[in-house]
Amino acid sequence: MGRIAVIGAGMGALSAAARLAVAGHRVTVYERTETYGGAVRRFERAGFGFDTGPGLLPLPAVYRDLFVKTGKEPLEACVELVQVDPSARHVFADGAEVSLPNASRAGVVSALDEALGARAGQRWGDFLVRAREAWDRTRRPLLEEPLWSNWSVLADREPYPAVPHKRLLRTRQAGTLAEVGAWELRDPRLTALLEGHALAYGLDPRVTPASAAVLPYMEHAFGTWYVRGGMRELARAVYERCLARRVAFVFGAEVTRVLEKDGRVGGVELAEGASQAFGSGGGAVAEADFVVAPGGVEGLPARADGEVVPQQGLPSRLTVLLALRGARPEGAAHRTVVHTADREGELESLFGAAPSVPSRPTVTVLRPDDPALVPDGHHEAVTLSAVVPAGAEIRDAHVDALLAVAERAVPGLRDRVLWQEVRTPADIARETGAAGGAVPAPALAAAGGRLLHPANSTGLHGLFTVGGWSHPGGGLPHAGMSGALVSGLIVEGPEFRGSQ
């Protein structure tokens, strides 16, 4: 039985802690803030409740597996999972709208044909077939296995298949999502639908590899889910599972250094005033046989030449929480994406040489049908979000722009506002520790490895990294997967090859 120090209480760290405790290790989590969950937090005021991080859960099997492996109670005994249907409503620049059924290829094809014209559904359906091929080629190495030592195979090879051209008697392979849209979808609205999945993770579709086709495929194949009471309930359930497995937590404890002893990890050093649980002043040391740290944390030992470089230059999020007078209309979509009317302007603002907040952003509107989030049936809690540059200074005009766009999804929105709360990149930086409030993207193949993440093992024996800034990257399912990979590497050693 080893002593394990876990730095931070994000979802990846909690997932690793629960699994390691079940394996018989003594696990202590040191969290610099006063709560758990990382980016999965909740804001409450006057009877209203809002998720301030992820609002929906793709691929719930990751957390179902966590609960199966760490106790007798399954996930559904601890939280209520609700499949969101429609999966999303999309409002396009030309005024066209479409609501896409959840996890139904035939339903999606039919809805697109009806809303966007004949053959639109077929083109999207054909794209999903190719996206599944990319998923099948990359699922295990990108999600279920530790990062290969020969990861350059993933970096150099584009798993998205080439498309035959009947007239030209040859094939053409798209290298980016933008090329997939231009060559295969051939409709600006379908292209917006495709590129919106990349943009939601802060990725520029003009340079994002075609392998990112797996992002809409995951949503199509495994559905989109909501946790009743808000996504914070998922974090609570994982935290309580950790407590049930006797994981110890020390909140308000900032780790300043990972200690090395005889060529391997020796423990962690805590900041002054952050270690009252030890009955001592600042600078206290907690010895450990293994340390699990968040990926991207400063002070980790240098990696060997040729190691994956952490993702760089990713943007952040602007979120506006709205308390509305008036009940949520019956049949309103849980999620609506209002696509920008100025694609090039938005992409240049976000990813150009001088990043700035877009004046006409793509806005996601979340309207949960959840009585737990409102004081009564005569009010509604709505969340607006858009991608903005990391570290961006948010002004009133930026918030007004989100509200103006969102009125295309919720007519009369601004007249219903009782109060609003604005969440900026600075808030994300404070809560997660990510520079500028940057949000990590999932690991993706091709693109020279630019969208891979560093391996969970490090250059120091006994030190492992977990969470969105290490393999397999950002997003709630990926965080849970990183916890599973780290626990496997510690319990089984370097020969661990992932779940079977």
Backbone hydrogen bonds, N-H to C=O, Kabsch-Sander energy under -0.5 kcal/mol:
donor,donor_aa,acceptor,acceptor_aa,energy
4,I,2,G,-0.5
4,I,26,R,-3.1
5,A,290,F,-2.4
6,V,4,I,-0.5
6,V,28,T,-3.0
7,I,5,A,-0.5
7,I,292,V,-3.4
8,G,6,V,-0.7
8,G,30,Y,-3.3
14,L,10,G,-2.7
15,S,11,M,-2.2
16,A,12,G,-2.2
17,A,13,A,-2.7
18,A,14,L,-2.4
19,R,15,S,-1.7
20,L,16,A,-2.6
21,A,17,A,-2.3
22,V,18,A,-1.9
23,A,19,R,-1.3
24,G,21,A,-1.6
25,H,20,L,-2.0
26,R,2,G,-2.6
27,V,25,H,-0.8
28,T,4,I,-2.5
29,V,248,A,-3.2
30,Y,6,V,-3.1
31,E,29,V,-0.6
31,E,250,V,-2.3
37,G,9,A,-3.1
40,V,37,G,-2.4
41,R,39,A,-1.6
43,F,50,F,-2.5
45,R,48,F,-2.0
48,F,45,R,-2.5
49,G,373,L,-2.1
50,F,43,F,-2.1
52,T,41,R,-1.9
53,G,41,R,-0.6
57,L,225,W,-3.4
59,L,223,G,-0.7
62,V,59,L,-1.7
63,Y,60,P,-0.7
64,R,60,P,-2.1
65,D,61,A,-2.5
66,L,62,V,-1.6
67,F,63,Y,-2.0
68,V,64,R,-2.2
69,K,65,D,-2.5
70,T,66,L,-0.9
71,G,67,F,-0.7
71,G,68,V,-0.5
77,A,74,P,-1.3
78,C,74,P,-0.5
78,C,75,L,-1.9
79,V,75,L,-2.0
81,L,79,V,-0.7
82,V,226,Y,-3.1
84,V,224,T,-2.4
87,S,100,L,-2.3
88,A,100,L,-1.0
89,R,335,R,-2.4
90,H,98,V,-3.2
91,V,337,V,-2.7
92,F,90,H,-0.5
92,F,96,A,-2.9
95,G,92,F,-1.9
98,V,90,H,-1.9
100,L,88,A,-2.8
100,L,98,V,-0.5
104,S,101,P,-0.6
108,V,104,S,-2.5
109,V,105,R,-2.6
110,S,106,A,-2.2
111,A,107,G,-2.4
112,L,108,V,-2.5
113,D,109,V,-2.3
114,E,110,S,-2.2
115,A,111,A,-2.2
116,L,112,L,-3.1
117,G,113,D,-1.4
120,A,117,G,-1.8
123,R,119,R,-2.3
124,W,120,A,-2.0
125,G,121,G,-2.9
126,D,122,Q,-2.9
127,F,123,R,-2.0
128,L,124,W,-2.2
129,V,125,G,-1.5
130,R,126,D,-1.7
131,A,127,F,-2.6
132,R,128,L,-2.2
133,E,129,V,-1.3
134,A,130,R,-1.8
135,W,131,A,-2.3
136,D,132,R,-2.9
137,R,133,E,-1.7
138,T,134,A,-1.3
139,R,135,W,-2.4
142,L,138,T,-2.4
143,L,139,R,-2.1
144,E,139,R,-0.9
144,E,140,R,-1.3
145,E,140,R,-1.5
151,W,148,W,-1.0
153,V,150,N,-2.1
154,L,151,W,-1.1
155,A,151,W,-1.6
156,D,152,S,-2.3
157,R,153,V,-1.2
158,E,156,D,-0.5
163,V,172,R,-2.4
165,H,170,R,-2.9
166,K,164,P,-0.6
169,L,165,H,-1.4
170,R,165,H,-0.9
172,R,163,V,-1.9
174,A,172,R,-0.6
177,L,208,T,-2.1
178,A,205,P,-2.0
180,V,176,T,-1.7
181,G,177,L,-2.4
182,A,178,A,-2.4
183,W,179,E,-3.0
184,E,180,V,-2.3
185,L,180,V,-1.4
186,R,181,G,-2.5
191,T,187,D,-2.8
192,A,188,P,-2.0
193,L,189,R,-2.1
194,L,190,L,-2.5
195,E,191,T,-3.3
196,G,192,A,-2.0
197,H,193,L,-0.6
197,H,194,L,-1.2
198,A,194,L,-0.7
199,L,195,E,-2.7
200,A,196,G,-2.0
201,Y,198,A,-1.4
202,G,199,L,-2.3
203,L,198,A,-2.0
207,V,204,D,-1.8
208,T,204,D,-1.9
210,A,175,G,-1.0
212,A,209,P,-2.2
213,A,210,A,-2.1
214,V,211,S,-1.9
215,L,212,A,-2.1
217,Y,213,A,-1.5
218,M,214,V,-2.6
219,E,215,L,-1.4
220,H,216,P,-2.4
221,A,217,Y,-3.2
222,F,218,M,-2.4
223,G,219,E,-1.3
225,W,57,L,-1.8
226,Y,82,V,-2.9
228,R,80,E,-2.8
228,R,226,Y,-0.6
230,G,227,V,-2.4
233,E,230,G,-2.0
234,L,231,M,-1.2
235,A,231,M,-1.2
236,R,232,R,-2.4
237,A,233,E,-2.3
238,V,234,L,-2.2
239,Y,235,A,-2.5
240,E,236,R,-2.8
241,R,237,A,-1.9
242,C,238,V,-2.0
243,L,239,Y,-2.3
244,A,240,E,-2.4
245,R,241,R,-1.2
246,R,243,L,-2.0
247,V,242,C,-2.5
248,A,27,V,-2.6
250,V,29,V,-2.8
252,G,31,E,-1.0
252,G,33,T,-2.5
253,A,31,E,-2.5
253,A,250,V,-0.5
254,E,252,G,-0.6
255,V,253,A,-0.5
256,T,254,E,-0.5
256,T,269,E,-2.6
257,R,269,E,-1.3
259,L,257,R,-0.5
259,L,267,G,-2.7
261,K,264,R,-3.6
264,R,261,K,-1.3
265,V,461,H,-2.8
266,G,259,L,-3.3
267,G,259,L,-1.0
268,V,286,A,-2.3
269,E,257,R,-2.7
270,L,284,A,-2.7
271,A,254,E,-3.1
274,A,271,A,-2.0
278,F,275,S,-1.8
279,G,276,Q,-2.0
280,S,275,S,-0.9
283,G,270,L,-1.0
284,A,281,G,-0.6
286,A,268,V,-2.8
287,E,285,V,-0.6
288,A,266,G,-1.7
289,D,3,R,-2.4
290,F,3,R,-1.8
291,V,462,G,-2.4
292,V,5,A,-2.8
293,A,291,V,-0.6
293,A,464,F,-3.1
295,G,466,V,-2.0
297,V,294,P,-1.5
300,L,297,V,-1.0
307,E,304,A,-1.6
316,S,388,V,-3.4
318,L,386,A,-2.8
319,T,423,R,-2.6
320,V,384,L,-2.6
321,L,421,E,-3.2
322,L,320,V,-0.5
322,L,382,V,-3.1
323,A,321,L,-0.5
323,A,419,W,-2.5
324,L,322,L,-0.7
324,L,380,E,-2.9
325,R,416,R,-2.9
326,G,378,H,-2.6
328,R,379,H,-0.5
332,A,329,P,-1.8
336,T,365,V,-2.4
337,V,89,R,-2.9
338,V,336,T,-0.6
338,V,363,V,-3.0
339,H,91,V,-2.7
339,H,337,V,-0.8
346,E,342,D,-2.5
347,L,343,R,-2.6
348,E,344,E,-2.5
349,S,345,G,-2.1
350,L,346,E,-2.2
351,F,347,L,-2.9
352,G,348,E,-1.8
356,S,349,S,-3.0
363,V,338,V,-2.0
364,T,385,S,-2.5
365,V,336,T,-3.3
365,V,363,V,-0.5
366,L,364,T,-0.5
366,L,383,T,-2.8
367,R,334,H,-3.4
367,R,365,V,-0.5
370,D,368,P,-1.4
373,L,370,D,-2.1
374,V,371,P,-1.2
379,H,376,D,-1.2
380,E,324,L,-1.9
382,V,322,L,-2.3
382,V,380,E,-0.5
383,T,366,L,-2.1
384,L,320,V,-2.7
385,S,364,T,-1.7
386,A,318,L,-1.9
388,V,316,S,-1.6
391,G,436,G,-2.6
392,A,389,P,-1.8
394,I,392,A,-0.7
398,H,395,R,-0.8
399,V,395,R,-1.5
400,D,396,D,-2.6
401,A,397,A,-1.8
402,L,398,H,-1.6
403,L,399,V,-2.1
404,A,400,D,-2.5
405,V,401,A,-2.2
406,A,402,L,-2.7
407,E,403,L,-1.3
408,R,405,V,-1.9
409,A,406,A,-1.7
410,V,406,A,-2.4
413,L,410,V,-1.5
415,D,412,G,-0.5
416,R,412,G,-0.7
416,R,413,L,-1.7
417,V,414,R,-0.7
418,L,323,A,-3.4
419,W,323,A,-1.1
421,E,321,L,-2.2
423,R,319,T,-3.5
424,T,422,V,-0.5
427,D,424,T,-0.6
428,I,424,T,-1.6
429,A,425,P,-2.6
430,R,426,A,-2.2
431,E,427,D,-2.0
432,T,428,I,-2.6
433,G,429,A,-2.2
437,G,434,A,-2.3
438,A,435,A,-1.6
439,V,315,P,-2.3
443,A,472,P,-2.8
444,L,451,L,-1.6
446,A,154,L,-3.0
448,G,155,A,-1.8
449,G,155,A,-0.5
449,G,446,A,-1.9
450,R,447,A,-1.5
451,L,446,A,-0.5
452,L,449,G,-1.6
458,T,463,L,-1.1
461,H,263,G,-0.7
461,H,459,G,-0.5
463,L,460,L,-2.2
464,F,291,V,-2.6
465,T,456,N,-2.8
466,V,293,A,-2.1
470,S,467,G,-1.8
471,H,454,P,-2.9
473,G,467,G,-0.6
473,G,470,S,-2.6
474,G,441,A,-1.8
479,A,475,G,-2.3
480,G,476,L,-1.9
481,M,477,P,-2.1
482,S,478,H,-2.4
483,G,479,A,-1.8
484,A,480,G,-1.6
485,L,481,M,-2.4
486,V,482,S,-2.5
487,S,483,G,-2.1
488,G,484,A,-2.0
489,L,485,L,-2.3
490,I,486,V,-2.1
491,V,487,S,-2.8
492,E,488,G,-2.7
493,G,488,G,-0.5
493,G,489,L,-0.8
496,F,493,G,-2.3
499,S,144,E,-1.0
